[in-house]
Amino acid sequence: MEHSLQHYRDAIHKAEFVRRIGHVRRLAGLSIESSGPDVQVGEICEIALRTGKRVLRAEAVGLKDDRVVLMPYGSVHGIGAGSTVIATGQMPQVAVGTELLGRVIDAFGDPLDNKRAPRTTGFRPLKSVPLNPMSRPRVDTILETGVRSIDTMLTIGRGQRVGIFSGSGVGKSTLLGMIARHVQADVNVIALIGERGREVKDFIEKHLGEEGLKRSVVVVATSDQPALARARAAYAATAIAEYFRDAGQHVVLTMDSVTRFAMAKREIGLAVGEPPTARGYTPSVFAELPELCERCGTAESGGTITALYTVLVEGDDFNEPISDMLRATLDGHIVLARRLAQQGHFPAIDVLQSASRLVTDLTTDEELNLIHTMFEGLAAYDQNRQMIAMGAYRSGSSPEIDRAIRLNPTLTRFLRQPESESASRSEALVELRKIAQLAEQIEVTGDSNAT
């Protein structure tokens, strides 16, 4: 009898016997101001629309004088002066569970793939408590992505956070799909933030493929959705990745792109009344980006979240505020160069401009020497590229440049890789050793035909 009554006691404790309501007083763009209700920042509210009996979900994003500032999750069509605002008492959360694997969902966990709603096992808050930095195990295991240039020259580990910096149309989506298909991980969580609607299906069917989708959760917020929905998708994807990590699994979280998340947060900040700073970004953007990134990494559960954040560089300016900040925040950066893409070089990774901060911890001394030899050859050729192209360099003037010229075609072939091809790290290292032996042969013999 006692057990049967407990259900009713719980329901009574959770019930809200007083409704907290307010009324819309001002609507400017996507910023809604209401007198009341009594809510905390982040709480979900429902706004009664004049068109039918529908309600619009909105989130309290700030307080201004004696009014609540809300931003909607959908279209504001149907809101009028005096529309009722009802506080729900709910904070943003997302449903989680293993049935999310193989599914394409929106920022709220609702299916976009025309299938039934996934059966989930619980909920996680969109913004979780950050991990104690002293409880994080060190990153000590290599993550193989299947991309030769990354696995050797820019080795990354499980739990590392890496930025992929690229201008538009340089091949980042193709590279992400290639990594998602071939990476050695248990789960892929892919967040497509602010993407064109057409590109979502293209990415899933063309780049990710059926095999890649089976172990992936794809969270989508297209460019036509309100800023709050785009920002929520980034938090939802991170929360889902945390669920799988806490279960002891190795997760790769890919966010395309973190720049559009920053743009969404800029819209929200400006609507609340924050002062604009560099490029119009508000101070909260620079506070929330590290907060989002720090949720990834290793955990005591034994699981990891390896984060790959694409950074859409505006106007190919790699020193714009978001790019500059993320380079300082993340554990490495991979730069895609338009010059290489225009030459048909895929993936268009400029290894000289890229870096992994953990490469020395993850590789052996012998491997590190190989990597340094390759960087020396590439750097020598790059520094003298114009002189070589003009024919101003005379063979024999510098043994270092002579060697770089002779090695360049071989190194270029190594760094290129077809999208459909996957290469293990051990195979790639064997190729690097052969190139290093070739460099030694050229240095000892000076044989111009050694290549």
C-alpha positions in Angstrom: 0.0 0.0 0.0 2.8 2.3 1.0 4.6 1.7 -2.4 1.4 2.4 -4.4 1.0 5.8 -2.7 4.6 6.9 -3.3 3.8 7.5 -7.0 1.1 10.0 -6.0 3.3 11.7 -3.4 6.0 12.2 -6.1 3.4 13.7 -8.5 2.2 16.1 -5.8 5.7 17.2 -5.0 6.4 17.9 -8.7 3.1 19.6 -9.4 2.9 23.3 -9.8 -0.2 24.7 -8.1 0.3 28.3 -9.0 0.8 29.3 -12.6 3.4 32.0 -13.2 2.3 34.1 -16.2 3.3 37.3 -17.9 2.3 39.3 -21.0 4.2 40.3 -24.1 5.0 44.0 -24.1 7.5 44.4 -27.0 8.8 42.5 -30.0 11.8 43.6 -31.9 13.2 41.2 -34.4 13.5 37.9 -32.5 13.8 39.6 -29.1 10.6 39.4 -27.0 10.1 41.5 -23.9 7.4 40.6 -21.4 6.2 41.9 -18.1 6.6 38.7 -16.0 6.6 35.9 -15.4 8.9 35.4 -12.4 11.5 33.2 -14.1 15.2 32.5 -13.9 17.5 33.0 -16.8 17.6 29.9 -19.0 14.0 28.7 -18.0 11.7 27.6 -20.8 8.4 29.5 -21.3 5.4 29.0 -23.6 3.9 32.0 -25.4 0.2 31.7 -26.5 -0.1 32.5 -30.2 -3.1 34.3 -31.8 -3.2 31.8 -34.6 -5.1 28.8 -33.3 -4.3 27.1 -30.0 -0.6 26.7 -30.6 2.1 27.8 -28.3 5.6 28.9 -29.0 8.5 27.7 -26.9 10.9 30.5 -25.8 13.8 30.8 -23.4 14.5 33.5 -20.9 17.9 34.9 -22.0 18.1 38.0 -19.9 16.5 40.7 -17.7 16.1 44.3 -18.7 14.8 46.8 -16.2 11.5 45.2 -14.9 11.0 43.0 -18.0 12.0 39.5 -19.0 13.9 39.1 -22.4 12.9 36.0 -24.2 14.1 34.5 -27.5 11.9 32.0 -29.4 12.8 28.5 -30.7 10.5 29.0 -33.7 8.7 31.6 -35.8 7.3 34.6 -34.0 4.3 34.7 -36.4 1.1 34.9 -34.3 2.5 36.8 -31.3 0.6 40.0 -30.4 0.7 42.7 -27.8 -0.5 41.1 -24.5 0.1 37.5 -25.6 0.3 35.3 -22.5 3.7 34.0 -21.4 3.6 31.0 -19.2 6.6 29.8 -17.2 7.1 26.0 -17.4 9.6 25.6 -14.6 11.8 23.5 -17.0 15.4 24.2 -17.8 16.8 23.2 -21.2 17.6 19.5 -21.5 17.9 16.8 -24.1 16.8 13.1 -24.2 19.6 10.6 -24.4 19.9 6.9 -25.0 21.6 4.3 -27.3 18.6 4.4 -29.7 19.9 7.8 -30.9 22.6 5.9 -32.8 21.9 6.0 -36.6 19.4 8.8 -36.2 19.1 12.4 -37.4 17.5 14.7 -34.9 16.9 18.4 -34.3 18.1 20.5 -31.4 15.1 19.2 -29.3 15.7 15.5 -30.0 12.8 15.3 -32.4 13.5 13.1 -35.5 14.2 14.6 -38.9 14.6 11.3 -40.7 10.9 10.5 -41.0 11.2 7.6 -38.5 9.5 7.2 -35.2 10.8 9.1 -32.2 13.7 7.2 -30.6 13.1 5.5 -27.3 15.4 7.3 -24.9 16.4 6.3 -21.3 16.7 9.7 -19.7 17.5 13.4 -19.9 20.7 15.4 -19.6 20.9 19.2 -19.0 22.2 21.1 -21.9 24.8 22.8 -19.7 26.4 20.4 -17.3 28.8 21.0 -14.5 32.4 21.1 -15.9 34.8 18.3 -14.9 37.3 18.8 -12.1 40.6 19.4 -14.0 42.5 17.2 -11.5 40.1 14.3 -12.2 40.9 14.2 -15.9 43.2 11.4 -17.0 46.0 12.4 -19.3 45.6 12.0 -23.1 47.9 9.1 -23.8 46.3 7.0 -26.6 46.5 7.9 -30.3 43.2 8.3 -32.2 43.5 7.1 -35.8 41.4 9.1 -38.2 42.3 7.2 -41.4 43.8 10.4 -42.8 47.6 9.9 -43.4 48.6 13.5 -43.0 46.8 13.9 -39.7 47.8 10.5 -38.2 51.5 11.0 -38.8 52.4 14.7 -39.1 49.6 16.0 -36.8 49.0 13.0 -34.5 46.0 13.5 -32.2 44.9 11.6 -29.2 41.6 10.4 -27.6 40.2 13.3 -25.6 42.1 16.0 -27.6 40.2 19.0 -28.9 41.2 20.2 -32.3 40.1 23.0 -34.6 39.8 22.6 -38.4 40.3 26.1 -39.8 39.0 26.7 -43.3 37.5 29.3 -45.6 34.3 28.5 -47.4 34.5 25.9 -50.2 37.9 24.4 -49.3 36.7 20.9 -48.5 36.1 20.7 -44.8 32.7 18.9 -45.1 34.4 16.2 -47.3 37.2 15.9 -44.8 34.8 15.6 -41.9 32.8 12.8 -43.7 36.0 11.0 -44.4 37.1 11.1 -40.8 33.6 10.1 -39.5 33.7 7.0 -41.8 37.2 5.8 -40.9 38.0 7.1 -37.4 38.6 4.4 -34.7 35.9 5.4 -32.3 32.8 3.8 -30.7 30.4 6.7 -31.4 30.3 9.8 -33.7 28.2 12.8 -32.6 27.9 15.2 -35.4 26.5 18.7 -35.0 25.6 20.6 -38.1 25.1 24.1 -37.0 23.7 26.7 -39.3 24.1 24.5 -42.4 22.2 25.0 -45.6 19.2 22.7 -45.7 20.4 21.1 -49.0 23.8 20.3 -47.5 22.5 18.3 -44.6 21.2 15.4 -46.8 24.3 15.7 -49.0 26.6 15.3 -46.1 24.7 12.4 -44.6 24.3 10.4 -47.9 27.4 11.5 -49.8 30.1 12.1 -47.2 29.0 10.2 -44.1 27.4 7.2 -45.9 25.3 4.3 -44.5 28.2 2.7 -42.6 29.2 6.0 -41.0 25.6 6.8 -40.0 25.2 3.5 -38.1 27.4 4.6 -35.3 26.6 8.3 -35.4 24.1 10.7 -33.9 23.5 13.7 -36.2 22.1 16.9 -34.6 20.9 19.5 -37.1 20.0 23.1 -36.9 19.8 24.7 -40.3 20.6 28.3 -41.1 16.9 29.4 -41.3 16.3 28.5 -37.7 16.4 31.1 -34.9 19.7 31.8 -33.2 18.5 30.1 -30.0 17.8 26.9 -31.8 21.2 26.9 -33.5 23.0 27.5 -30.2 20.9 24.8 -28.5 21.9 22.3 -31.1 25.6 22.7 -30.2 24.8 22.2 -26.5 22.5 19.2 -27.2 25.3 17.5 -29.3 27.8 18.0 -26.5 25.3 16.7 -23.9 24.7 13.6 -26.0 28.5 13.0 -26.4 28.8 13.3 -22.6 26.2 10.6 -22.1 28.2 8.1 -24.2 31.5 9.2 -22.6 30.1 8.6 -19.1 29.1 5.1 -20.3 32.8 4.4 -21.0 32.8 4.8 -24.7 35.2 6.7 -27.0 33.3 9.5 -28.7 34.3 11.8 -31.6 32.3 15.0 -31.4 32.3 16.9 -34.7 30.8 20.4 -34.8 30.4 22.1 -38.1 30.8 24.9 -37.4 31.6 26.5 -34.1 31.8 29.8 -35.8 28.1 29.7 -36.6 27.5 28.8 -32.9 29.4 32.0 -32.0 27.3 34.0 -34.5 24.1 32.7 -32.9 25.4 33.6 -29.4 26.3 37.1 -30.8 22.7 37.5 -32.0 21.4 36.5 -28.6 23.8 38.8 -26.7 23.0 41.8 -28.8 19.3 41.2 -28.3 19.8 41.1 -24.6 21.6 44.4 -24.7 25.3 43.3 -24.4 27.8 45.8 -25.8 29.4 44.7 -29.1 33.2 44.2 -29.2 35.5 42.9 -31.9 33.6 42.2 -35.2 30.4 42.8 -33.2 30.9 39.7 -30.9 29.6 40.3 -27.4 31.6 39.5 -24.3 29.4 36.4 -23.5 30.6 34.7 -26.7 34.2 34.8 -25.6 33.1 33.4 -22.2 30.9 30.6 -23.5 33.2 29.2 -26.2 35.8 27.9 -23.7 33.0 26.7 -21.5 31.7 24.6 -24.4 35.1 23.3 -25.4 36.1 22.4 -21.8 33.2 19.9 -21.5 35.1 17.6 -23.9 38.1 15.5 -23.1 38.9 12.5 -20.9 36.9 11.3 -17.9 37.2 9.0 -14.9 34.7 6.6 -16.6 37.4 5.6 -19.0 35.4 7.2 -21.9 36.6 10.1 -23.9 35.3 12.9 -26.1 37.6 13.9 -28.9 36.3 17.1 -30.3 36.8 18.3 -33.9 35.5 21.9 -34.2 35.4 23.4 -37.7 36.1 27.1 -37.7 34.7 29.0 -40.7 37.3 31.7 -41.3 35.6 34.9 -42.5 37.3 36.3 -45.6 40.2 33.8 -45.2 41.4 36.0 -42.3 42.9 33.4 -39.9 43.4 36.2 -37.3 39.8 37.2 -36.9 38.5 37.1 -33.3 36.9 33.6 -33.2 39.8 31.9 -35.0 42.4 33.6 -32.8 40.6 32.7 -29.6 40.0 29.1 -30.5 43.6 28.6 -31.6 44.6 29.6 -28.0 41.8 27.5 -26.4 42.1 24.2 -28.3 44.8 21.5 -28.2 45.7 21.8 -31.9 44.6 23.3 -35.2 44.4 21.9 -38.7 44.5 24.5 -41.4 42.9 23.9 -44.8 44.5 26.1 -47.5 42.6 27.5 -50.5 45.8 27.4 -52.5 46.1 23.7 -52.1 42.4 23.1 -52.8 42.7 25.1 -56.1 45.5 22.7 -57.1 43.3 19.7 -56.6 45.2 18.7 -53.4 42.9 16.7 -51.1 42.7 16.9 -48.2 43.9 20.5 -48.5 45.8 20.4 -45.2 48.6 22.9 -44.9 50.7 20.9 -42.4 53.2 23.8 -42.0 50.5 26.1 -40.7 48.9 23.3 -38.6 49.9 21.9 -35.2 49.0 19.2 -32.6 50.0 20.2 -29.1 50.2 16.6 -28.0 52.2 15.1 -30.8 55.3 14.9 -28.6 53.4 13.0 -25.9 51.8 10.5 -28.3 54.7 9.6 -30.5 58.0 7.8 -30.0 61.4 9.5 -30.4 61.9 7.7 -33.7 58.5 8.8 -35.0 59.2 12.3 -33.9 62.5 12.4 -35.8 60.6 11.2 -38.9 58.0 14.0 -38.5 60.7 16.6 -38.1 62.5 15.4 -41.2 59.3 15.8 -43.2 58.6 19.3 -41.8 62.2 20.4 -42.6 61.8 19.3 -46.2 58.4 21.0 -46.7 59.5 24.2 -45.0 62.7 24.5 -47.1 60.7 24.1 -50.3 57.9 26.5 -49.1 60.3 29.2 -48.1 62.0 29.2 -51.6 58.9 28.4 -53.6 58.8 31.7 -55.6 62.5 31.5 -56.4 62.2 27.9 -57.6 59.1 28.6 -59.7 60.8 31.6 -61.4 63.8 29.5 -62.2 66.0 31.8 -60.2 67.5 29.0 -58.1 70.6 27.3 -59.4 71.0 23.7 -58.5 73.9 23.1 -56.2 73.7 26.4 -54.4 72.2 24.8 -51.3 72.2 21.1 -50.4 69.1 21.6 -48.2 67.1 23.2 -51.0 68.3 20.7 -53.5 67.0 17.9 -51.3 63.7 19.7 -50.7 63.2 20.1 -54.5 63.8 16.4 -55.1 61.7 15.2 -52.2 58.7 17.6 -52.8 56.9 15.4 -55.4 57.2 12.3 -53.1 56.0 14.3 -50.0 53.1 15.8 -52.0 51.9 12.3 -53.1 52.1 11.2 -49.5 50.0 14.1 -48.2 47.3 13.6 -50.9 44.7 11.0 -50.2 41.4 10.1 -52.1 38.2 10.6 -50.1 37.3 6.9 -50.4 40.7 5.7 -49.2 41.5 4.8 -45.6 45.1 4.4 -44.4 46.3 2.9 -41.1 48.9 4.8 -39.2 51.3 1.9 -39.3 51.2 1.8 -43.1 51.6 5.6 -43.3 54.7 5.4 -41.0 56.2 2.8 -43.3 55.8 5.2 -46.2 57.4 8.0 -44.1 60.4 5.9 -43.3 60.9 5.2 -47.0 60.8 9.0 -47.7 63.3 9.6 -44.9 65.7 6.9 -46.3 65.3 8.6 -49.7 66.3 11.9 -48.1 69.4 10.3 -46.5 70.3 8.8 -49.9 70.1 12.2 -51.6 72.1 13.9 -48.9 74.9 11.3 -49.0 75.1 10.8 -52.8 73.7 14.0 -54.1 71.9 11.9 -56.7 69.4 14.1 -58.5 67.7 11.0 -59.8 67.2 9.4 -56.4 63.5 10.1 -56.4 
